[in-house]
Amino acid sequence: MKKINRRRSKERSNTLTRNDSYNNNNEDSEILEGYVVKRFSNNDKYEGYYYNGKRNGKGTYLWASGDRYTGNWIDGLFQGFGLLELSTGDSFKGNFIKGVPHGMGVKKYGKTGIRIEGEFIHGEANGFCQKLYTNGDVYVGYLKNGLMHNYGEYTWSSGDKVTLLLSFIISITYYYYYYYLVHG
């Protein structure tokens, strides 16, 4: 373990809030270096590496609310591979960029039990994914903001399947809706 070096500075170290944005609300003004176990005045806790006064390297941040992030940090932000577990039961395991899920990963929803595996952009399932439901149904295809989009295959727990070409279905639906409005 590396020895902790402490230097005084006018800048304050950052702590995460629940929405993963940063606030300068630390009570001290020291810059930490090396492996650190730090408790904050709001009862949050960080255990991991600091470099130049910011979380860098592997570390675990535990919020007083019960939320937890374990993984890589760069300049005080989630960056690279990590696991974010929320007290609501929701979680994301995968790649983060600047504190947001981005890249390949697995998102689980605690209340519904739905699990999405695949591509994430800016925190949302966007791209080719697999969506697993608690009743055994499975959707494999494209998602946009977590919803079925464009092309995919939905399989019910009974084994019945349907291949979806959603842009075609939406076009036909609008056509019939328009036809109904015009022709009654």
Helices and strands as residue ranges (DSSP letters): E 5-8, E 15-16, E 22-23, E 30-39, E 45-51, E 54-62, E 68-74, E 77-85, E 91-97, E 100-108, E 115-121, E 124-132, E 138-144, E 147-155, E 161-165, H 166-183
